[in-house]
Structure formats: structure tokens, C-alpha cells
Amino acid sequence: MSIIDNSNKSTERKRFLRQIFLCFLLPIMIMLLSTFLVYNNYKDSLKNQITKNNISNLSALADTIDNSLNELQNTTLLLSTNSNLYDVFYSDYKLSQIDIAKVQSVINSLLKFKATKALIDSVYVLHRNSNEVIDVSGTSTVDNFYSRASKYKAYDKNFWMHLNVNNIYYKILNPTLLEANTIDNYSSRTVIPFVTPNIDSFKSSNLFVINISVNELSSLLNQYKFTKRSNLSIVNKKGVMFASTDTEICKNFTSDKDFLSKLNSQGDSFFQYSVNGNKYMVMSFASSTAKFNDFIYVALVPYNDFYENLAAIRRLAYFIILFGMCISVFSAYFLSKKIYSPINNLIQVLKKNNPDSSYNDISEIQYLNNQIDEIIASKDKLTPLVSEQYLTKILTDVDFMLDENVKHFIDSGKLNFQYSSFCISIFELNFTEKYHSIYTNTEYLLAIKGISKMFQNIALWNFPTQALHISKTKICIIINVPNDEALQKIVKNIEDVVSIFSYDSDLINITVGIGRIYPYLAGMNKSYNEATKTLSTLSPLSDEKIKVYSNEIFGKKFNYSINDENKLYNYLIGCYKNEAIDLINSIIGENQPNLSQTSIKLLYLSIYNTISRAADEKKVAISKLMGKDYLDLESDIINYSIGTISDYISSVICKLSETNKCNCKLDINEITDYINKHYSEDIYLEKIAEKFNVSDKYLSKVFKASTGMSFHIYLSNVRISESKKLLLETNLSVIKIGEMVGFSIHSTFFRIFKKFEGINPTQYREVNNGSNTKKI
């Protein structure tokens, strides 16, 4: 009886075609039924993405505004370095009693301050002690200023004269209309007053006022809009509007108590709101790090924008599904016909080999499955290919027992070894340029396969082995040994194998990394990892071809700190050759007792990378600098001796220093010596630059690169150090000592001393002075 009756052949074929066809159509039907679920899921995803992007934009906007306000605070602190403004602001005298030159200096400082930020509308000092105001146009009485020059709609003169700012930072007031009525013109705009009573570290009875431009703030909001029709606003919890890209919409929702309630309760999240019949998606963000404000940043995105984006995606999805259905229907019919022919041929072959089998009551696919199960069941063991697959998994994956297939393979008992322990060696085949010039790529691949097969069948091993081809040029040898076997015996066998290829050393070099002996399959994995690490330390150009893993190779790490690297970099930039070499010797000396030869070389490589970075900064190529003496340490440092590496690095530093000296316009040592001798005089960067015939910018750059600190910090450091000696060793007044060390203005001396020491000079003397002071 034939496996397929000819009279029923047509019927069977139709049945087969129908099964294949349905298999192809079923996924399409599922796809079609799930379209609406996918669409709804995408809609939610798009909504979440829009919310996330808007909140991200609002967060960035909050950071920008917070940073701008912080910069205004920091710039104000810098104003305190102007002794004239400092003295005027903290003065208890009336402006008429203060030197007019100081007042003019304050006006100039305000002009410069206003120019620092486009966000600043105007700036002035309210000198309440003298009932006067200083702004960029001069001085005026409080009555005239607040009634004409700067008439606030929400804040009159009495408000400003009695305003009390309790904290040390600025206080931000609610926005208000500001009218300026001068002889030349009339202007009106909305501003946000930004007020502080202290420009340094203590409070004054006077006020420093910055009017922030709401127009500029609104322009900034436009830069952070996620869509063209969206609206960004800045409000607070009470519904005060500080800025908005659409003031009408903002007024609508800030006057809505329900909206404000949701805004304050939701935090950084999403809710819906309707304005004038238009539905909006509302996202809000409140910065947790703001020092000066309690702003809530609000984004309103029209739902029309959302649905427009969604409609385009929906049309695309429907098109893709329809197109996929057409292609799948065609493929199902075409492939079902093509697949039937080889399956029918395979069934005929199986029928000849097994004439007793039949599938009259089952489908062709089920018949094939039954036949394949019988073939697999008749085998005594899996094919070598499958065995190699699982062995590779055991070698390379430390968690191989978590793989169910590997675990089943091990439990099946088909992974048989004679002994309980394993030693892994990895052979790397390094073909030379000469080999590639003689033989073709096909011959190269054949050679690799031949060598791999030879390792598998070679008769030099005294223990059971298995070879695995783990990469194009690497062959792993699994050596199965007793637990008490000596590693030296295995190494001797490997040396014998490698020696076979010694006569072809001009064509191929073989390097071998060997792991130590460990028991069980976990030990096989551990030995493999050791062999891999050891092989990575061998170079095909080195005389050492075989290496066994030891803790000395991968032992302790060297100590080369960021501070050491920066110090070496500054020495190299500043032409300090001897200091750089001494520092390197110190670093090597500190590390050498604890490190292997390989680790010392890697430490030298890190130092050489710092030297390369300094050479790049000086626009000098080390290869050109060293000429014929150039060594490529970055690529081949392992193959040089430590003595050679040390001498080469010293030579590079010497030549790098000589090249830099030819290009240097000045010696920083001369500059620092001059400062140390003349610190008590009126010296400053421009004066020193003129004395040494260089530009002030060049001097500032070279001084910072060579000393690691700016010119002003260095000078202040010298002066403060000398003042500390005088405070402790003499009974001179603090003001006299400040003058002696170069501070002509006592307030500047107090401020800088406190910046360096944390306390003022008087407190320093009280804390540190003992019984050893002497009279001068």
C-alpha cells in the first residue's frame, strides 16, 4: 500500500493547501482584530509622550529662569567688589555728603549691570537713608522718582520706603505696570520687581532693585513651546500671572478657582481643561530648587494638535495593515504551493526507508513530525555540532546552569568526561603579512580549518581533549584531567605542539593562554576565563608564546590620581621639565613595590596619555617631535622594557619642554617672583602684562595654565598670607595691616580676607592670637 493513494492525491493536496493557507491568514486576522487595541494604545502612548516632552520643556524653562535669577544674584555680589558702590550702598550718610565721584562710579556700574542681561528692564539703588534714588540716568528724590520716572501701578513711594526683605536673597514681587514719564518721552510696560537689601554678606537699610522685563520673559517662553499653537505661562499658586505667550488664555484659567485647585493638587502631571469652547491638555511643572520664586510653569496644548498627529498615524497604520493583508494572502497561496512539492518528495523518501509507516488518518505535517521523532529517538547521542554548542555555552557563560537547554543536556548524561577536572588552553593563530601575500583568502580559511582539525586529532595529549573553534583565529582546547594532575605536564605538552610550527614562524605565530586546573563544569568555565585573560597579555611580536594564568598578571591596580594627572599636565604646559620628571619618578616609586611588570607598563601608558594630551594642547605631534626615535607606546608598550619606556618618556618631556620654551613669551617664575616682592604695591594684571611686554589676555591664560590658579587669586593669596603673619605677630591696627599688604580700601581687605579664611581679620586675630604678640 502506497503512502499516498493516487486516487486521493488531489484531495490530499487540497487539504494541505488549505492548512498552509489558514496558517498564513490566521496572524492577519489577529492583526486586524487587534488594530483598535493598537490604536488606543498608541493614542495613550502619544499622549504620554506629549506630556513627557512638555514637562521636559517646562523643566528646562524653569532651569533657565532659575539660572538667570541666580546669575543676577551672583552679578550683584560681583558689584560689591566695586568699593565705591559698596561704600555708597552701605553708607548711612546722605548722598549729598558722599563724594560725587563715588556716586558717578555707582551710576556707571548700574549701566554695566543693566547691559549684562536682556531680561533686565531697569535697575536702581533706593537710598532710603537720604530719601534718594540712584539709577542709570543719575540721582533724584524719592518723590520725583516714584511719581514720574518710575511710577509703579501697584507699588507707591510708601510701599518702597517701608518694604522689608527678611531673607538674605532677593525677594520677587508680583508683576505691575511701570510708567516712565520723562521730558523726552513716555513709556509704559509690565515689569517684575526683584529686590534685595544686601549686595554682600550683610543687610543694608537701602534696597537694590532690578525690574525684570515681562516682555523679555514672554519672548523666552516662545522658545520653549512644544507646538506652535500651544501656550506657555508662568503663574503662582495664588493665580498671579508673571508671563504668558497668550495673556487672554492665561487670564481665563488664573481666574478659575477650579483650575487653580487642580494645578496646585496635581503637581508635575496632566489634566484636561476647556477655554472658550476649546479643549486643552494641561501640563505643569514646579521647580523644587528655585531660591527666589514659587513659579508654576504651565503648558496648554490644544487637543486639535493631538488629534491631527494621531490621524496621520492612524491612516498610515490602516494602509500598512491593508498592504500587509494583500501581500500575506498572495504569499500564503504562493508559498503553500511551493512548500508542498519538497514535502511530498521528502515523504516519498521516508516511505521508501520505512514502508510500514502510513499517514492515512493524519496530516502530512504530523506524519513528518512522527518520522523525525523516530529518527532522533534512534540516535545514541546528539550530533557533535549540538555538543559543541552546549560546551561553548558552558565555557563562556558564568550562569550556564540557568539555561534550561544546557541543564537538560547535562542531566541527560550525554556530556561524558573521564575525569572530574578541566584545564583550558586557547590557541591564537597569528598569520604574518608574508603569508597573506603568498596565499589567497580561500587558502587562508582552509589552513585555519586544517590546523583546528589537527589540534583535535593530535596524538601528543596524555588526557582526553576536545577542540572548539571559538572564533576565526582562536581554537579552545578542553583538557580533561584528574584533580591532582600537575599543570606543568600539560604546559610541556602544549610547548611540544607549538614547537611543531616553529619552522613556519615567518608565516604563522601561535600564542597560547592557559588557565589553571579546576574541578567540575564550573571549573571549566573559570579556567576558560583565565585562559582568555592571559592570552590578551601576549603579543605575537613578543618572544613569549605561552603563558599560564597567575595572580601577579592581574593583581593590584596602580594608583594614578586625578590630582597627580592634573599636576603633571600643568608642569608640562608650563615648561617645568624637572618637576614633571620628578613627579613621574615619585608616582612610579610609590606603585612599583606592589605591581607586576605588566601593571607598571600600563601605569607608564596612563602617564604617556597625559603627556600626549599636553602635547595636543601645545599643538605639537610627538611623532614629529621625536623623529626617528619615536616609539608607538600606545600600541606596543607591552613589548618594551620598563627601562626603555622610562628613558623614552623622559626624552619626550625634555624635547616637549624645549619646544615650548622657544614659543613662550615669558617665564612665569619671573612673574611670581615679582608678585612675591611687590605685593604691597598697587599691582594688577594689566600693569604686570605691560611690564613684561605681553598682552593681559595672554598673561592670564599662561599664568592659569602654569600655576593652576588665576592671577587675581594668586595675588590675593600672597597678600592674605602676609596679613595673617602681621595680625598674629604685631599689634598694628587691622586697617594699617590691610594697607601694608596692598589693600587701599579696608572694606575690600575685610571682604577678601573673609572669602579666604571664613572670618574677618579682627575675628582671626582674636581666635588665633596668643601671648606671643609683640609691639612694633
C-alpha positions, 0 to 999 in steps of 0.5 A: 500500500502506497503512502499516498493513494493516487486516487486521493492525491488531489484531495490530499493536496487540497487539504494541505493547501488549505492548512498552509493557507489558514496558517498564513491568514490566521496572524492577519486576522489577529492583526486586524482584530487587534488594530483598535487595541493598537490604536488606543494604545498608541493614542495613550502612548502619544499622549504620554509622550506629549506630556513627557516632552512638555514637562521636559520643556517646562523643566528646562524653562524653569532651569533657565529662569532659575539660572538667570535669577541666580546669575543676577544674584551672583552679578550683584555680589560681583558689584560689591567688589566695586568699593565705591558702590559698596561704600555708597550702598552701605553708607548711612550718610546722605548722598549729598555728603558722599563724594560725587565721584563715588556716586558717578562710579555707582551710576556707571556700574548700574549701566554695566549691570543693566547691559549684562542681561536682556531680561533686565528692564531697569535697575536702581539703588533706593537710598532710603537713608537720604530719601534718594534714588540712584539709577542709570540716568543719575540721582533724584528724590524719592518723590520725583522718582516714584511719581514720574520716572518710575511710577509703579501701578501697584507699588507707591513711594510708601510701599518702597520706603517701608518694604522689608526683605527678611531673607538674605536673597532677593525677594520677587514681587508680583508683576505691575505696570511701570510708567516712565514719564520723562521730558523726552518721552513716555513709556509704559510696560509690565515689569517684575520687581526683584529686590534685595537689601544686601549686595554682600554678606550683610543687610543694608537699610537701602534696597537694590532693585532690578525690574525684570522685563515681562516682555523679555520673559514672554519672548523666552517662553516662545522658545520653549513651546512644544507646538506652535499653537500651544501656550506657555505661562508662568503663574503662582499658586495664588493665580498671579500671572508673571508671563504668558505667550497668550495673556487672554488664555492665561487670564481665563484659567488664573481666574478659575478657582477650579483650575487653580485647585487642580494645578496646585493638587496635581503637581508635575502631571496632566489634566484636561481643561476647556477655554472658550469652547476649546479643549486643552491638555494641561501640563505643569511643572514646579521647580523644587530648587528655585531660591527666589520664586514659587513659579508654576510653569504651565503648558496648554496644548490644544487637543486639535494638535493631538488629534491631527498627529494621531490621524496621520498615524492612524491612516498610515497604520490602516494602509500598512495593515491593508498592504500587509493583508494583500501581500500575506494572502498572495504569499500564503497561496504562493508559498503553500504551493511551493512548500508542498512539492519538497514535502511530498518528495521528502515523504516519498523518501521516508516511505521508501526507508520505512514502508510500514509507516502510513499517514492515512488518518493524519496530516502530512505535517504530523506524519513528518513530525512522527518520522523525525521523532523516530529518527532522533529517538534512534540516535545514541547521542546528539550530533557533535555540532549540538555538543559543541554548542552546549560546551561553548555555552558552558565555557563562556557563560558564568550562569550556564546552569540557568539555561534550561537547554544546557541543564537538560543536556547535562542531566541527560548524561550525554556530556561524558568526561573521564575525569572530574577536572578541566584545564583550558588552553586557547590557541591564537593563530597569528598569520604574518603579512608574508603569508597573506601575500603568498596565499589567497583568502580561500587558502587562508580559511582552509589552513585555519580549518586544517590546523583546528582539525589537527589540534583535535586529532593530535596524538601528543595529549596524555588526557582526553581533549576536545577542540572548539573553534571559538572564533576565526583565529582562536581554537579552545582546547578542553583538557580533561584531567584528574584533580591532582594532575600537575599543570606543568605536564600539560604546559610541556605538552602544549610547548611540544605542539607549538614547537611543531610550527616553529619552522613556519614562524615567518608565516604563522605565530601561535600564542597560547593562554592557559588557565589553571586546573579546576574541578567540575563544569564550573571549573571549566568555565573559570579556567576558560576565563583565565585562559582568555585573560592571559592570552590578551597579555601576549603579543605575537611580536613578543618572544613569549608564546605561552603563558599560564594564568597567575595572580601577579598578571592581574593583581593590584591596580596602580594608583594614578590620581586625578590630582597627580594627572592634573599636576603633571599636565600643568608642569608640562604646559608650563615648561617645568621639565624637572618637576614633571620628571620628578613627579613621574619618578615619585608616582612610579616609586610609590606603585612599583613595590606592589605591581607586576611588570605588566601593571607598571607598563600600563601605569607608564601608558596612563602617564604617556596619555597625559603627556600626549594630551599636553602635547595636543594642547601645545599643538605639537605631534610627538611623532614629529617631535621625536623623529626617528626615535619615536616609539608607538607606546600606545600600541606596543608598550607591552613589548618594551622594557620598563627601562626603555619606556622610562628613558623614552618618556623622559626624552619626550618631556625634555624635547616637549619642554624645549619646544615650548620654551622657544614659543613662550613669551615669558617665564612665569617664575619671573612673574611670581617672583615679582608678585612675591616682592611687590605685593604691597604695591598697587599691582594688577594684571594689566600693569604686570602684562605691560611690564613684561611686554605681553598682552593681559589676555595672554598673561592670564591664560599662561599664568592659569595654565602654569600655576593652576590658579588665576592671577587675581587669586594668586595675588590675593593669596600672597597678600592674605598670607602676609596679613595673617603673619602681621595680625598674629605677630604685631599689634598694628591696627587691622586697617594699617595691616590691610594697607601694608599688604596692598589693600587701599580700601579696608572694606575690600581687605575685610571682604577678601580676607573673609572669602579666604579664611571664613572670618574677618581679620579682627575675628582671626586675630582674636581666635588665633592670637596668643601671648606671643604678640609683640609691639612694633 
